[in-house]
Amino acid sequence: MSPWSDTQPDTQPDTLTGALLASLAQHAARPAASCHGRTLGYAELEATSRALAATWQHRGLVPGDRLAVMLPGGLPLPVVLLSAWRAGLVVVPVDPQLAGEALLHQLRDSGARVLVADAAAALALRPVLEALPQLLVVTAGPAELLGPLKAALVRHRLRHRSMAPALPGALAFSSALDRGRSLKLAAVVARPDDIALLQYTGGTTGVARGVVLLQRHLLANLRQAEQWLQPALQARPHDEPWTTVAALPLHHVFGFTLALLLTLWRGGRLLLVPDVADTDALAALLQRERFHLFPSLNPVFEALARHPAAERIDWSGLRLSLSGGMAVDPATAMLWLLKTGSSIIQGYGLAEASPAVTCNRVDDSLFSGHVGYPLPDTELMLVDDDGQRVPPGASGEIAVRGPQVMAGYWQRPDETARVMLPGGWLRTGDIGRFSEDGALQLLDRKRDMVWVGGLPVVPNEVEEIVMRVAGVRECAVVGVPHPDTAEAGEVIKLVVVRSAPGGAAPSEAQLREHCERHLAGYQRPVHVEFCERLPRSSVGKVLRRALREAH
C-alpha cells in the first residue's frame, strides 16, 4: 500500500498522464496545491486543467504539439502541465528567468506552438514574439486562481510585479481558462511511447539540448523514487495529508519530477514557493504550515538554516530532506541537521534519466558526502573514453541503464549516438568512483576535467583543498590554455570569492602557499583571480564555461 494514500487503484496505469488522471479522481476530496494562502483541491485541479485543455484543442493544437511553460512555482503551474498532457501535448519547461538568444533557442528548437509565461517576463518576451510571430503567448499574473480578496492582497504585496507592461497579442491566463469552461474536451488517450517532456539541459557546458522523455520514462522514475523513499514516506502521522515544500526551481527536472509530479501522483499536497530566493517569505510560510518532505538545493538549505526564523519553525513533521541538482556542502548538511533534526539525503541524477539515478538510504542519520546507491531497476558502471568498463577501484565516466533513460536528444541523432553505448547504456558525462560497499562518489563533470601535461585534474578536488583556507567563501577551478602555446595543453585557473568585508581575506600569496603544501605541482593554479560572485545557473550550478570564456 502506498504511504501517501489510503487506497491503491486496482489497475496500475502505464503512462504518466494516466497515472496523474487516476490520482485526480482517487483523491478528489483532498488538497492538492497551496500558494499565497489559497489551496486548490484535486477536484478543482481536475476541472481547471480540463477547461484549459479544451482551450488548447479549440486553438487547433493536436497531440504531439509542444507547449512551453515558463512559470514560477504558483497555482497556474500544475494546471497548465495537466492541461497539456490531457490534450496530448508535449511539455517544454523553460526557466522563468531566461531571456535573449537562450530563450529564443529553446522555443525555436522545440518548435513550441504555445508559451505560457509569467506576466513579469513581458519585457524578455517582446523580442521573442517579433522573431516567432506565430507563437501563441499566454501570460499568467501572480494572483491567478486566488479569488478576488486574496488576489487583491497579493497584487498589493507584489505591486512591483503587477506593474509589468502588457504584452501586445498575448492571451491572459484567466481568459484562456474561462473560455475553456464552456468547451468540451475531446479525450486523448496517452501511450507509453508518447513524448511527455522536452527537458532542456542546463547549458552549463554548451548549447542547451532537448532531452526526449517519454510517458513511460517519467512514470518509471516516479515508481523507482517512491520505492526507494518509502521508509521515510511511511513515517508521517496517518491523520495528516502528506505535504511537500517545493523549495526549488520547478522548471528544473529535479524539482519537476521529485517534488511536483511525485506529490501529485501520490495524492499529497504541494506547498508552492513562487520565489525560492526569497528566504524571508519561505521562512514565514514554513512558520504557518506543517510539512513532511523538503526537496531542495544547497543554497536554500544554507540560507534557511541560517535565517533567524529557523528557530521558530516547527520541524517536527519533517520526515525527509532531499537534495539533488548540485552537491551539498558538508558544513551546510551539519547545520541543517542541527537546526531541523533531519539529515540531508543526497542523490544523483540528470535530465537524461528523468532524472533520478542514485540516492542515499533515507534512514541514514548522518550526511555521507557520496551520492548513494542505484535506484531499483537501475544499473551503473564506470567506463573509459572508449566506453570500456574500468578496473575495480578506478574512477571513470558514469554510465547508467534503466527504464528511466531518455529516448535521445530532440532532433539530434548525432548527439544521441555520442552518449549512448550498446545495450542501452547512457554515458552521463560525469566522473565517479565506487566505494567498497557500492556507493557512488561523484567527482566532477567529464567536460570540466582539466588536463595538465597529460595528467587529469579533478576541479572539485582542488576546490575542496582551497575551501580549507580561512576567508574563502567559495571558489571554482577551470582549465584555460597554456600561456605559451595551445599545443602545451591547459593550466589551472582558480577563481575565489572571499568572505564579506571585515572578515578574513586571504591574499593570492597565501592561497598559493596553501596549494603548494597540499597539492601536487600539476594541480596547482597558474592563474588566481578574485571576484564578487561566481556565475551560476538558475539552480545554483557554477557556470564553469563562463569562467573559461572570461579568461
FENPEUR-V555181 format. One record per run of one state. SS is the DSSP state (a for helix, b for strand, c for the rest). FROM is the first residue (numbers start at 1). LEN is the number of residues. If there is no record, write none. Layout:
ss;from;len
SS;FROM;LEN
SS;FROM;LEN
This chain:
ss;from;len
c;1;15
a;16;11
c;27;4
b;31;5
c;36;2
b;38;4
a;42;17
c;59;7
b;66;5
c;71;4
a;75;12
c;87;3
b;90;4
c;94;6
a;100;11
c;111;3
b;114;5
a;119;13
c;132;4
b;136;5
c;141;7
a;148;10
c;158;1
a;159;4
c;163;8
b;171;2
a;173;9
c;182;13
b;195;6
c;201;9
b;210;5
a;215;19
c;234;9
b;243;5
c;248;5
a;253;13
c;266;3
b;269;4
c;273;6
a;279;10
c;289;4
b;293;4
c;297;1
a;298;9
c;307;1
a;308;5
c;313;7
b;320;4
c;324;6
a;330;11
c;341;3
b;344;7
a;351;3
c;354;1
b;355;5
c;360;13
b;373;2
c;375;4
b;379;5
c;384;5
b;389;1
c;390;6
b;396;6
c;402;6
b;408;2
c;410;3
a;413;7
b;420;2
c;422;3
b;425;10
c;435;5
b;440;6
a;446;3
c;449;1
b;450;3
c;453;2
b;455;3
c;458;1
a;459;8
c;467;5
b;472;10
c;482;4
a;486;3
c;489;1
b;490;9
c;499;9
a;508;11
c;519;2
a;521;3
c;524;1
b;525;6
c;531;5
b;536;1
c;537;5
b;542;1
c;543;1
a;544;6
c;550;2
